[in-house]
Amino acid sequence: MKKTAIITIALASVAGLLLSGCTKKEGAAKPAKQVTVQIGFENSMSEPVGQALKKWQDLVAEKGDGSLKIELYPDSQLGAKSKLIDSMLLGESVITLADGAFYADYGVKDFGIVFGPFLFENWNQCWKLIESDWYKSQCEQLEKKGLKILTSNWIYGDRHILTTKPVKKVSDLKGLKIRVPTNQIQSIGMDALGATSTGMSLGDVYQALQTKVIDGAENPLATLYGRKLQEVAKYLILDGHVKNFTTWVCSADFFNSLTKAQQELLVSTGNEAGLYNNQLQKASETDYLQKMKDDGCIVTEMTPELQAEFRAAAQSFYTKGDVFGWSPNLYDAVKKAMSN
C-alpha cells in the first residue's frame, strides 16, 4: 500500500472518530432543569402533618440529584386551599393537601363520597379503597381536569367536633353553627347530622369561635389542638364522623413538565413520608386528647349506642346522590371496592 493511501485512511479514521464524538455529545441527555416546588398547607409545623412534610422535603434532598427542591409554607402562608388549587389550574408549581370533597367541587363528582360521614368503619377500608380500580379511575378523571394526585396514603385523622356548648347526642347539634371547609360535601355532611354548617378558612376559626360567630368546628385532634381551638371551645365529642385520609395534589401540567426521574422522586418520597406521617398520627392521638383534657376540655366518648345514633342520622347524606351529581348506585360500588 502506498504511503499516501495509508495517510488518507488514517485521516479518515480520525475524522470519523471526531464526528462520532461530536454526534455523541450532541445526543447526550441534558441536565434536569432546576425546579422549586412550594407546598402550602393550613397546619402548623408542630403537627404530625407538618413534621411529615419536613420528612418529605428531606427525602427529596437526600434521594434526588439536586434538581428538585421543596419549600414548605405552613399556617396558610400561601393562602387558602381553594386559592392554591386555582393557581394549580394555571400551571403553578404548588402542592397542597386536598380531599375528595374538594375534588367533587372541581368536577369529579363521585370523588366526594370518600368524605361522606361514617362511610368507613376502619382505616383498612380506606387503604383498600385507594388501591381499587374505582379510586384509580377517579384520579384519572381528576388529572383530565388539570390536577394530579401525587400520594393518597396520608392519615389526616378521625374528624371530631369541638363546640362551645355540650353535645352528648345527635339532637344537641341542632341549630349549632359548625365550621367546615368550604365545599359542598362537608357542608351537607354536617347538615345531615342536624347542625348548621358554616364554611370558612381554618385560619379564621379561632376568632370566629371567640366572637361567637360559630358554635363549633370539626377536625382531627392534632389540628384542633394545633390551632389552639380548645382555648375558645371546651366541649369535645369523639364522634369520628370522617376517617380522613388526605391526598397531596399539584398541577397536572406542572407534573408533566418534570423529568421522569423528578416525577418518580416526588411520588415515591411522598408515599414514604406518608407512612412516616401515619406513625406520627397514631402515636400522637392519645397525647393530643390528654392535652385537650388538661386544657379543660370536657370529652364525650362514643358508646356503641351513640355511634349507632350518629350513623343512622348520617344515612340521609347518601340519599342525595342527585344533589351531588353522583353516578347511579355509587354508594354500593364504593362499599364493594373498599371490602374486596
N, C-alpha and C positions, 0 to 999 in steps of 0.2 A: 504494500500500500504506500502511495506517495505521501510525502511529508505534509503537503497542502491538504490532502484528504483527511489526514489524522487531525490536523488543526481545525478543519471545518467541523468534523464530528464533535470534537471537544467543545468548541464554541457553541454548537447547537445544544449539547448536553447542559452546559452552564446556563444558556438562555432558558432551556426547559425548566431547570431547577428554580431559576429566578421567577419565571412565570408561575410555576406551581406554588411557590412561596407566596407570591402576591395574591393568587387566587384563594389560597387557604386563609390568608389574613383578612381578605375582604369578606369571606364567608363565615368568619368566627362570630360566635354569639356575642351580642353587645351586652355590656354590664347592665344589670337591672336599674331602672330609674329609682332614685331615692324618693320614698313615699312616707309621709307622716299622716297617720290616721288618728282622729280625735274621738275618744269615747266620752260622750256626755251622758250623765245619769243623775237621778234625783237624790240618790242616797249619799250618806256621808262615808268617808274613807274608813271610819271606825267600824262600820257594819261588815258582816261577813262578805257581802257582795263587793264592797269596796276593797277589802283585803284580797279577794279572789281576782279582782281586776288588776291589782298590783302584781299578782302572780302571773296573769296573762301577759302583762307588759314585760315582766322579767323573762318569761319563757320565749317571747318573740325575740328579745335581745340576745338571749343565750343560744337559741337554736337557729337563728337566721344568719344571713350573710351581711347584716347591717343595712340592707337596702330598705327595710320596713321598720318603722318606729311607731310606737303607740304613745299617745299623750292622754292623760286622764283629767276629766273635768267633773268633779263631784258637785253635789248640792245645787243642781240645776244651773251651773255657771254658764252653760251654753244655751240655756232656755228650756222651755217646757218640751215634753216628749213630742207633742204634735208638731211643734215648730221644727224640731230636729228631723222628724220623718219627712216633713215638707221639703226641707233642704236636701235630704237624700234624693228625693224625686227630681231634683235639679242636678244630681250627679256629684254632690259634695262628698268629700272623704270623711264622713262622720259615721260613727256606730252608736247605737243606743239600745237599751233593753225595751222590748215590747212584747205583747202577748196577743193571743187570738182575738181578744175583744177589740183591739186596735186594728188588726188586720181586717176584721169584718167591716169596719168603717172605711177602710181603704180599698174595698171592692171584692174581697174574698169572703163572702157572706158566711159560708159554712164554718170557716175557721173560728168564728165567735163562740161556738158551742163549748170549746175547751175551757172557757171561763164561766160556764154555767154553774149556778150554785149546787153544791153537793153532787156533782157529776161523778167524781172519783171517790172511791172508798179507801184507797191506799195509794202510796207512791208507785208501787209496782205497776199499777194500771196505767199511770202516766207514762212510764218508760216503755211499756208495751205499745202504747198508742203512737209515740213518736217514731217507733221503728216500723209502723204499719204502712201499707201501701196507701191507705186513706190519707195519712199525715203527709207522706211524700207528695201526693198529688196536690195537697193544699199549698205546700211550699213551692211547687212548680207554678201553680196559678199566681201566687204572690210575686214570683220572680217576673212573670209576664207583666205585672202591674208596676214593675220597677224596683222592687225591694227583694234583697237577697238575705235569707236567714243563714247565719254562719254557724250557730250552735243552738241546740234546744235542751241540753241536758242539765240546766242550772235550776236547782231548787231556790225559789224565792221565799217560800214558806207557806204554812197554813195561814189563811187570812182570817183574822178575828175582829170583833167590833169593840171599840173603846168609846164610851159615852159619858156625858155629864150627868145622866140620870140612870138609875138602876135598870138593867134589863135582865130579867130572870126567866122570861118565857117569850114566845114569839109575839104575843099580843102587846108586850111592853114596847115593841119597836114602832107601833102605830103612831104616826104623827111626828116621829123624831126625824130631823133633817140630818142625814148621814152622808158625809163626804165620800165620793167615789171618784176615780179617774174619769176624765171626760170622754166616755164612749158609751154607746147605746147598750151594749151587752151588760156591763156592770151596773148601769143605771137601772135597767129593767130587772136585773137580777136582785138588786137590793129592794126595789119596789115590791117584788114578789114576796119578800119576807115581811111586808107591811110597813116598811119605813118610807120616808120621802127622800129619794136620792138627790144629792146636790153635787154636780161635777165642778171640780176646781183643781188647780195645780197643787201638788203636795207641799210646795214651799209656802203656800198661803194658809195651810190648815191650822197651824198653831194660833195665829192671830184670830182666825175665824172662830175657833173654839173659845178663845179668851174673851171675845166680844159677843159671844152667843149668837153669831150668825148661823152656826150649825150646832147640832147637839151631839155629834159624834163623828168618828172616822173609822175606816176599816183598813187593815194592812197586817202583814206578819209582825210578830213581836219585835223582831230586830229593827224594823222600820219605825214602828210606833215609838219604841224607846229611843232609837237613833235621832228622831225628830223632837224628842222630849215632850211628847204629847201627853204623857201621864202627869205632867205638871198642871195641865188645864182640863183634864178629864180623868175621873177617878174610878170609873166602873168598866170592868173588862169582862166580856163573856167569850169564852173559848169555843166559839161555835165552829170554827174551821170551815166556813161556808165555801171556800175555794182552796183546792190544793194547787197552789200557784207555781207551776214550773215556768220559767221565763226563757225567752229567746233573745239573742243579740243579732241585730239586723243592720244592714248597710244598703247603700245604693247598688242595684244590680249593674248599672253602667260603671260605677267605680270599681266594683269587684272584677268585672270583666276587663278592666284596664290594667289589672295587675298581671304579673307574670304567673305562670302555672306554679312555680316554686313559692311565690309570695302567697298565692291563694291557698295552697296546701298548708303552708306555715300558719296562716291566720286561722284556718278552720281547725287544724289538729291541736294547736296550742289553746284555742278557745274551748275545745272539748276537754282537754287536760285540766285547764283552770276550772271548768265546770265541776269536775269530780272533786277538786280541792275545795271549791265553794260548798259543795254538799256536805263534806265532812265538817266544815266550819259551822254550817247552818244547824246541823243535828246536835253538835256539841254545845252550841250557844243557846238553844231554845230554853232549856231549863234555867240557865243563868239569867237570861233576859226576863223570864217570868218572875224569878225571885227578886230581881232588881226593881221590877214594877211593883211588886208587893211591898218591898222595902220603902218605896216612894209613896206608899199609902193607897195603892190601887186595891179595890175590893173586887175579887175574882169570882166569877160564876163558872163552875166546871160543867161540862156536858154529861148528863146522865143518859143512859140508853133511851129513856122515855123522852127527854128533852131533844135528843138527837133525832128521834123519830118525828117529833113535832115539827122541827125545823125542816127536815127532809120533805115532809108532807106539804108544808107551805111552799117549798121551792118547786114542786112539780108543776105549778101553774106556769112557770117560766118556759117549760118545754112544750107548752101548747101554743106558743106564739111564733111558730116557725114562719107563718105568713108575714108577720111583722118584721122579722129578721131577714126575710128573703131566703130561707133555707131550702135545700133540696128536700124532696119528699122522703119521709122515713129516716131523716138524718140521725135522730136520737138513737134509733135501733142500730143503725150502721156503725155509729161510733162506739156504742156499748159492745158490739160484736168485735170491733177492731181492738179494743182495749182488753178483751178477755181471751183472745187467741194466743 
